[in-house]
Amino acid sequence: MLIKVDTDDRRPIYQQIVDEIKALIAGGRLREGATLPPVRQLAADLGVNLNTVATAYRELQNEGLITIRHGSGAVVASRTLNEKTEGELRKPLRAALTQLVLSDIPRAEIMKIVADELRGLLKGAK
């Protein structure tokens, strides 16, 4: 499983792990029933504290994306998040778009960035 953490990223490491796993699930590279690496193994691979990975897995479980079975590990449970309103889903999108606008990027370039990211995310998805 290809997960990267960036020490220069402002997001906490556990959130980076959550976001990377979500992207793998959304892109179809982690399918329903796929087993995630054990917490200790992923922590060692990434060079992070095992509690960081455990926190990420718990968040993914709370969102309904994985199931954690003690002794047999974490498994992808679904490709869909627990029920969220459209407004809740739009908040992070609005924040990202705001950053792009404040960076003085032209509208056409923002649209291209969004299209490229969506294309990359959906590559390999059903």
N, C-alpha and C positions, 0 to 999 in steps of 0.2 A: 504494500500500500504506500503510495507516494504522498506523504504529508511533509510540508516544510513549515518551519517557524522562522520568523524574521525578528531578530532582536531590535531592529530599528523601527519596527511597527509599534504604533501607540497602543494597539489592542493588547489586552492581557494574553499570555501564551495559551491559556486554556481556551480562550475565545477564538484564537487563531486555529487551534486544533478542531474546535467545533465547526468553524466556518469551512475548513478544508474538507472535513468528513461530509458535511452537508453538500458541498460542491461535488464530491465524488458520488454521492447518492443521487443528486439531481442530474448529474451527467450520465448516469447509468453505469459508471465504472464500479460501483458497489451496489449490487442488486439485493433485493429482498432475500433473506436467508444467508447472506454472506457473513462469514465470521470476521470480526475485527481482531487485531492483534491483542494479546493480553496486555493489561495495563503496564506491567513491569517491562515487557518487551518494547512497547511503543515508547515508554519513558526513556529506556536505555538508547533506543534508536535515535530519538530526538535530542537526547542529552538534557532532559528536563526531569524535575521531581515527579515521582509517581503519583503524588496527590494532585498534581496539575492535570495529568491524564485522567485520573479518576473523576475529577471535577467536570472535565469535558464530557466524559461518558455519561455522568449523571445528568448533565444538562440535555444531552441528546436523548436520554431515556425519558426525561420529563417532557420533552417535545414530541415523544411518541415515535422517534425515528429508529431507536434501537431498543433491544431488550437485553437486560443484564441478568444472567443466570450464574449465581455463585458456583464456582467449580467448573463451569463449562464456558464461561466468557460472555462476550457481547456479540450480538447478532443483529444485523439490519432487519428491522421489523416492518418498515414501510417506506414508501417514497413520498409520503405526504405528511405534513406537519399536523399536529392537533389543531382543531378549529381556531382560526384567528380571523378577525374582521379585516376587510379590505383596508380600512384606515390604519390598523396596526401593521399590516404588511407594507403599506406605502411609506411609513415613517423612515425606515432606513434608506429607502430609495430616494426620498426627498432630501435626506441629509447628504447622500452621495452626490446628487445632482446640484445641491447648493454649493458644495465644495468645488465642483467643476465650474459653475457659473462664477463664483468668487475668484477662481483662478484665471478669469478672463479668457476662457476658452470659447470660441465661437459656437453658436447653436448647432451648426452643421457638423462640427467636429464632435460635439457632445453626442449627437445622434449616432455618429459613426462609432464612437467609443461604446455606447450602449449596445448597438447592434453587434459589434465585434465580441463583446463580453457575453452576450446572450448566445450567440452562435457557438462560442467556445464552450460555454456551459452545457449546451444541449447536444454538443457533438458526442455521438455514441449513445444518447438517450433514446428510448423508444419513441 
